[in-house]
Amino acid sequence: MKIVNITFLILFIVAFQSKACTVIVAGKKATVDGSVLNSHTDAGADCRIRVVAGQKYPAGSMAPVYYGIQRVDLPLEENGEILGYIPQMEQTYTYFQSAYSHINEYQLCIGESTLSQRPELQVDKGEGKQIMTVEQAMIFALQRCKTADEALELITSLMEKYGFLPSCGPESECLTLADPEKIWVLELFSVGKNWTPESGKPGVIWAAQRVPDDHIAIIPNWSIIKEIDLSRPEQFKASANYQQIAIENGWYSPESGKPFVWQEIYAPIPREWATNRFWLFATTFAPSSAPITDRKTENPFDNLNQYIQYVEPLNLYPFSFKPEHLVSVQDFMNFQRSTFTGTIYDKENDAAWYYSGKNGEWVKSKLATPFPSSETQKLLKTTRRRAVARADGEYGMVAQLRSNMPREIGGIYWVFQDNAYTSPYLPLFTGVSRIPEVYSIYDPQQYSDNSARWAIDFVDNLLYLNWQDGKKDLEAARKPLEDDFFKQNTEIEKQYLELQKKNPKKARELLNTYAQECADRIMHTYTQLRNTLITKYTNNKMR
């Protein structure tokens, strides 16, 4: 019974977390260094990262299709239940595996964000013969593809042939397919119950749109593709059934004369937890053109004011837009750490945190946090808001993809574990052949001193003793650490270029050693930070 309960809990967490992913991307002409940026927050329960080396297979081999890749209760090398098989490639590429596997040795990078879809399209495991989850399709793409174009072709063909099986509840999915040159946004909707491959019909409804090189875009768990122009295949692609399913179900009529707007037809009415992130993205990176500007406030009572809380239509927000300043990796990290500070959504500035001081003035409690637990929310009688950063965020990444360097150092996979607000980012070059062990160890049922996830989570929990002062200690410890990583990256790249000409094996080992050094520094810094927080804010001093 215990095993069954734990498995149910893990699957529930996977389904819940997947609806919390925020993905932001930037084309190469929208960034300060000419890199393509891809990202993913709240990336599933299994935050353990490992390198899966490319392999050669005999002709005629078959590759298993798994269900359960996101589960953290399985041993590191296991991927769950086998639902079927597809033909194997004779040569696969090296990639980094986790709940959602993001990047491979050729700087192909994939982000994921679960979308909502019409109930008529929803399907759960066993309600049809679909077997291809997005996390499995991502792995196949990383094993077999070098470019975003190749990944788009492979994933859509796999989904059409083997059927798209949602693994995060019965919802739909969006993937951002990026390489050092371009980004595709691929949206996948399922085809409902009772689909079989014998029907001859595609097992998915999909559309893809390319992000312009000088644009940025966000996917906050909601569809962003609007009108589709298949006469421009360099910008748009779609499945053969992308309109037909809507016509058959009466959701669209060509005779109406109205345009076919993908986002409006296949996604339900938008919810605030998506629109608020659309708004934050627009006001952060293009504030002068943001459609709504008056959600910023320092008044802790404004989150109760219904007259300034719009429920806006999604057509206010474009598919993508040109930022008002070139963006950087640090900009993406800051956005991933966002908690809506200074807005009506700011839970850290909720009126419930204030009390009357000695002279009658309002005093903000030291306990005020942007991440109140469900019990705290009930006690304070306050609302829950969906921020970008989340206390139970599991893990995430920002990927920096660069065409002006050898692929081994052109890609940097910046990884955080637990909560982006609390966690540091570990830089992993795409040429590494092993992951620091502390980033491969995590058991939610058993604390370990040898797990980066637990080290960060320990700090995250101690912050609740005095969030207002503790967050200053967090920033004082983390900022110089990350600043050093950015500086050291440049030096490592120079050393690699010199060493690679003489001894490629030693050059690769340089990257492995550097990754380990960075992980060691993180563990040391967060152990010291843990000690600082418990010493300064122990409840013995709070009485």
N, C-alpha and C positions, 0 to 999 in steps of 0.2 A: 504494500500500500504506500509506503514511504517513497519508493522509486516512482510510482505512478503520480503521486502528488507533486514531486519535484519536477518531473517531466511536464506536467500540466502547467506548473508555475512558469517554467522556462518558455514554453510555447506562448503563454499569455503575455509574458514580458516582451517576447519577440514581436507579437502582434501589436501591442501597445506602443512600443518604442518606434516601430517602423512608421507610425503615423506622425512622428515628431521630427523627421529628417528635414533639414534645410540644406539646399544645395545652391551655391553661387558659383558663377563661372565668368571668366574674362578672356576675350580674344587677345591675340599677340600685339595688336596695335592699341589696346586699351590699358596696357601695363607699363610700368616704369622701366622694366628691363627687357621688354620684348618677348617675355615668356607667356605661354598660355597657362591660365590658372583654372584648376578644377577643385572641387571641394565636396565634403559630405560631413554632416554632423549626425549624432545619434544613430550610429551605424550598426545597431544590432547587439544582441547579448554577448556574442563571442568576440570579445575584444582582443583575444590572443592572436598574435601575428607570427607567421612563419614563412620562410622561403621555400617554395616548391620548385625544385630544379627542373629544367627542361629535360625531356627523356626521348629516347628513340623506341619505337614499337614495331613489331613485325607487321608486314602487310596483312590486311584483313582483320586486325585487332578491333575490339569493340570497347568503347568507353562507357562506364556506368553513369546513369543520371540519378543524382541523389536528391532526397527530400530530408532536410534536417541540417543543412550546412551551417545554419545560424546558431545551432544549439551549443551552449557552453557547458552542458552537463556531460558531453561526450569526450573521450580522450582526444588529444590534439590531432592525431592522425586519422580519426574517424569522421565520416561525413553524413551518417544517418542511414535511412532506408533507401534501398535501390528500387527505383520505379521502372527502370527500363535501360536500354543501351542505344548508343548511336555509334556510327563508324569512328574509329580512332584515327588520328593523324599519325603519320610515320615519325614526325618530329614535333615536339611541343616546346614552348618557350618557358623560361623561368618567370615566375610571378610571386607576389606576396599574398598569402591567403589569410582571410579572417572571415567574420560573419558575412560581410560583403567585400569581396576581394577587389582591390582598387587599381592596382598598377602592375606592369610587367617590365621586363628588362629593356624593352624598346620604347619606353615612355608612353605607351598606350595607357590611358587612365580612365576609369569609369566611376562616376558618382551615381547615387541612387536616392530617390525620394518617392515614397508611396503617395498615390493620388486617390481621391475618392471617385467613384463611378456610379452610374445608374444601377439600381438594385436588380434590374432585369438582366444585367450583364454579369452579375456576381456569381462566383462558383467556388466551392470548397473542395478540398481533396476528397476523391471518391464519388463526386457528383458528375463526373465525365471521365474521359480518358486522357485529359491533359496531364503532362508529366514535367514540363519545362518551367522551373522557377527562374526568377531573374538572377538570384545569386548563383545558380548553376550555369545559366547562360553567360553571366559575367566571367566565370572561371573559364568556360570554353573559349570565349573571345580572347582572354588574356593568354591562354595557352596557344592559340592558333593565329592570332592577328598581330600586325605591327602598326596599323594605322586606324584612325577613327572610321574611315570609309570602309575598311575591311570588317571592322567590328559591327558596324551598322548592317552590312550585308549578311554577316553570319548570324547575328542574334535574331534578326527578323525572319530569316529562313528557318532557323531552329524553332522559333515560336509558331510559325505558320504550319510547319510539318508535324511537330510533336505536341502542340497545344500549350498555351500560356496558362500555367497553374499558379495563381496568387498564393503566397506563403505567409502573408501578413494580414490575416483575415481575408475576406473576399474582395479586397480592394484592387485597384489598378496600380501601375508603376510608371515612373519616368527614369530614364537613364541619361546621363550626360557623358557622351563619348568624346574624349579629347586626346589629341596628340600635340606635338610641338607646333603644328601648323593650323589646326582647325578644331572646332567643337560642333558636334551634332547634339541636339536635344531630341531624344526618342521617347515618345509616349506610347504606352501599351495598355489597351483595354481588353479584358477577357470577353469571351463570346457566350458566357452563360453555361448552364448545365447541359449535360447529355451530349456534348461534342465528342465525336470519334474521328480518328484519322481516316477511317473508311468512307466518311461522308464526302471526302474530296474538297471540303471547304477549309479555308484558312482557320487555324486554331487561335487566332488573335486578330484584333483590329489595331493597326498601328499607323502613326504618322511621325515624321521627323522633319525638323527644320534646323538649318545651320545658323549659328550665331555669327553675325558679322564680325570681322576681325577687330574693329574698333568699338565693339559693344560689350556690355556686361549683361548678365541675366540672373534671375533667381527662380528657383522652384521650391515654394514653401508648402509642399504636400498638396499642390493643386496644378491642374493643367494650365499651360501657358500658350499653347499653339492655337492660333485663331483661324484665319482663312488660309487655305492651302492652294498653291499655284503649281500644279504638276508640269506646267509648260516650262518651269525653271528648275530642272532636276539638280542643278548645282546648289539650290537653296531648299527645295522641298522634295520629300519622298513620302509615299504612303502605300498601304496594302490595297489590293484590288477591291476589297470589300469596305473601304473606309467610309463611303457614302451609303452603300447598299444596305448595311445593317440598320442604319438610321431610317432609311426609306421604308424598309420592311416593317419596322416597329412603329411607324407613324410619327417619328420624331422630326422628320424633315420631308418636305415636298418640293421637288424641283419646280413644279408648276406655280409655287408661291411667288417666285421671282426674288425671294430673299437669298442672300449669300449663305453658303454652307460654312458656319463658324464652328469648327471642331470643338473648341473649349466650351461653348454654350450647349452643344448638342450632347456630348458624352459625359460632361461633369455635372453634378447636381448644383443647387443654389450654393454660392460660396458661404463659408463660415468665417467667423472673426479670427480664429487661430491661423488662418491663411492670409486673409486680407491685411491683418496688422503687420505681418512680415513683408508683404508687398509694399505697404506704406513705408515701413522702416528702411527698406532697401532704396526706395526712390528718394526719400528725404536725406539719406546718408550720402548717396553718390551723385545725385542730381537735384539738390534742394531747390534751386531756382525754378525748376520745371515740375516739381512734385504736384500732383493734382489736389492734395489735401495737406495743409500745413499747420493747422491749429490744434493738433493733438499734443503739442509740446506744452508742458506746464510744470511748475514747481509746487503747485497747490495740491496737497495730499488728498483733498476732497474731490478733485476733478474726476477721479476714476468712478465717482458715483453720479456724475452729471450726464444724464442720458442725452442732453441736447448737443453735446459735442462729440458723441460717439456715432459716427457714420457706419452704416452697413452699405458699403459702396459696391457698384457693379464692377466686375473684373475688367470690363473694357476700358476702364480708366487707366489701366496699367498695360504698357506695351509688352510684346514678347521679349524685347531686349531694348537697351538704350545706350547711348554714348555717355560715359561718365563725365562729370565736369572737371575732373582731374584724373590723371593716369593713376591706376591702382597698383598696390603692391601686395606681397605676401602678408606683410604686417597688417594691411587694411583688412584682408580677408580674415586673419586671426582675430582682429578686434571685433569684426562683425559677428563671428562665431561666438564670441564671448558676450554679446550684447544681451542686456536684460531690460531694455526699453527705458534706460535712465532718463529722467527729465520729461517723461510723457505720461499720458493718462493710463498707460499700461504698466507703469513702474510699480511693481509689488514691494520694492524696498522703501517706497515713499507712500505706502498706503496709510490712510488716516488711522487705521487700527493700531499702528505702531506708536502713536503719539499719546502722551499723557501730560497732565497739568503739573508744571513745576512749582517751586516754592513761591515765586512771584506771580503765578498765574499764567506764565508763558507756556507755549506748547514745547514739549521736549521730545525729541525722537529717541526711542529706545535703542540701546546698544545691541539689542537682539534683532533689530530690523534687518531682514534678509530678502533678497529677490526670489528665494526658493522656499517659501513656507511649506511645510509638510501638510498632508491632508488633515492631520489632527490639529495642527496649528491653524489652518484655515477655518476649521469648525469652531475652534476655541475663540478666535478673533472675529468670527462671523464675517469673513472677507471672501472675496471672489478668487477664482483661479485664473491666471492669465498664462498664455503660451508664449514664453520668450524664446529667443534663438538658443541661448545657452540653457542647459537643463541639468539639475542636480543628479538625475539618473540618466545621464547622456550616453553611458557605455563607452563609446570611443568615436573618433572622427579624424578628419585629415584635411590638409590643404596640399595639393600637388602642384609643384612648379615645374613646367615642361619647357625645355629650351632646345632650340634647333642649332644654336651656334657652338655647341660643345659635343664631345663624344657622348653617346647615349648612356654610358656608365655613370657619368656625372652630370649629364644634361637634366636628368630628372631628380628632383628632391621630393621625397614623400614625408611631409611634415605631419607627424601623428600625435594626437593627444588621446589620453584615456580618462575615463570617468567623465567629469564635468569640464567643458571647455573653459568655463569661467575660472576654475581652480587649477587646471592642469597646465604643465608646460608642453611645448611642442618638441618632439624628438625628430631631428633631421636624419633621414635615411636616404642615401643615394641609391639610385636604381641599379647600380653595379654591385651592391653588397650581396654576398652569398650566404650570410647568416644574420639572424636577428638577435640582439641582446636577450639573453634568457629571461630577464625580468619582464620583458614585454611579451613573452610567450607563456607566462605562468599566471593563471587566474582561476580560482575556484570560488564562486559566490557563497558556497556553503562552509568554507574553511579559510580563515585569515592566514596570510603568509607574509613574513618579513622579506621574502625574495620576489615579491610581485610589485611591479610599478603601479598597477591598478589599485592595489590595496594601499600602497604608500600615499597615493594621491587622494584616495577616498578617506583615509585616516585624517589628513589635513582638512579635507572638505567638511567632515563631521565636526572636527574641533572648532572650526570657524563659527559654528552655531552658538558657542559659548559667549562670543562677543563679536558679532559679524562686522560691526561698524569700525572697530579698531583692528580686528584681525585681518580684514581685507587689505589694510595698509601694510601689515607684516608680510602678507602673501605677495603683494606687488614688489616690496623691497627685496624679497628673496628671489623672485622669478625673473624680474626684468633684466638684471645683469646677467643671469644665466642665459636667457634667450638672446640677448645682445651679443654675448660671446659666441653663441652658435652661429649667428649670421656672419660675424667677423671670421671665425675659424673656417667656415665653409669656403670662403674665398681662398684662404691659404691652402686648404686641403685640395681644392681644385687645381691650384698651381702645382702642388707637389705631385698630384696624380698625373698631370700632363707630362711632367718631366720623367717620372718613373715608368709610365706606361710605354714609352719608347724603348726603354732599356730592359724592363722586366715586367710584362703584363701581370704575372702571377702576384708579384709583390705590390703592384699598383692596386689590384683588387683587395689584397690583404690590408692595405692602407685604409680603404673604405670601411672594412669590417672593424678594424681597430678603432677608427674614429667613432663609429656608431656605438661601440662598447664604451668608449670614454665618455661620450655624451650621456649614455644611459646611467653610467656610474655617477656622474655629476648630478643627474636628476635625483637618483636615489639618495645620495648624500644630502643634497639641498633640502629635500622634502622630509628626511628624517630629522634634520636640524630644525626645520620649520615646525614640524610636529612637536618637538621638544619645547620650542619657543612658545607656541600657542598654549600648550597645557600648563606651562610654568606661569605665563602672564595672566591667563584667563581661567585657571582652575576655579571651580565653584567654591573652594574654600575661601577665595578672596572676594567672591561675589556676594557673600552673605552680609 
